[in-house]
Amino acid sequence: MKTNAQGERIVRCPQCGGDSVFAPSNKWRPFCSERCRQIDLGAWASESFRVPATPPEDPDELGPGGEPLVH
């Protein structure tokens, strides 16, 4: 585990892969900057990140084209 001179943990930024201070002093943690935080938020908002799911087995939960209904 890497630490800085103040003893704070240094982790990889999940967006850019750069160093990021993982401590209360970094208001964007676990990201290294507001820019990386905003890029990640935009990816979630545009549904770029998706959780894999299995199709429903109940035919009542399928729409007219056989697609799962969105609740």
C-alpha positions in Angstrom: 0.0 0.0 0.0 1.4 3.4 -1.0 1.2 6.4 1.3 2.1 10.0 1.0 4.2 12.2 3.3 1.1 12.7 5.6 0.5 9.0 5.9 -2.6 9.1 3.7 -3.3 6.1 1.4 -2.6 6.5 -2.3 -4.9 4.5 -4.6 -5.5 4.3 -8.3 -8.2 6.7 -9.7 -10.9 4.4 -11.1 -11.3 6.8 -14.1 -7.8 7.7 -15.3 -5.6 5.3 -13.3 -3.5 8.0 -11.8 -2.6 8.4 -8.1 -5.4 9.6 -5.8 -5.3 10.4 -2.1 -7.9 8.2 -0.3 -8.5 10.4 2.7 -11.1 13.0 3.9 -8.7 15.7 2.5 -9.6 14.6 -1.1 -13.2 15.7 -1.6 -13.4 13.7 -4.9 -12.2 10.4 -3.5 -11.8 7.7 -4.8 -11.2 9.9 -7.9 -8.1 12.1 -8.3 -10.1 15.2 -9.5 -13.5 16.6 -10.1 -13.0 16.0 -13.8 -12.6 12.2 -13.3 -15.6 12.2 -11.0 -17.7 14.0 -13.6 -16.7 11.7 -16.4 -17.7 8.7 -14.2 -21.0 10.3 -13.3 -21.7 11.0 -17.0 -21.0 7.3 -17.8 -23.5 6.2 -15.2 -26.1 8.8 -16.3 -25.8 7.8 -20.0 -26.1 4.1 -18.9 -22.7 3.2 -20.2 -22.3 1.0 -17.1 -24.8 -1.8 -16.8 -25.4 -4.6 -14.3 -25.7 -7.9 -16.1 -29.0 -9.6 -15.6 -30.8 -12.8 -16.7 -34.0 -12.4 -18.6 -37.2 -13.1 -16.6 -38.6 -16.6 -16.9 -42.2 -15.5 -16.2 -43.9 -14.8 -19.6 -46.1 -12.1 -17.9 -42.9 -10.0 -17.4 -42.1 -9.9 -21.1 -43.3 -7.1 -23.4 -44.9 -7.5 -26.8 -41.6 -8.1 -28.6 -40.4 -10.6 -26.0 -38.2 -7.9 -24.3 -38.2 -7.8 -20.5 -40.5 -5.0 -19.1 -38.7 -2.2 -17.4 -40.1 -1.4 -14.0 
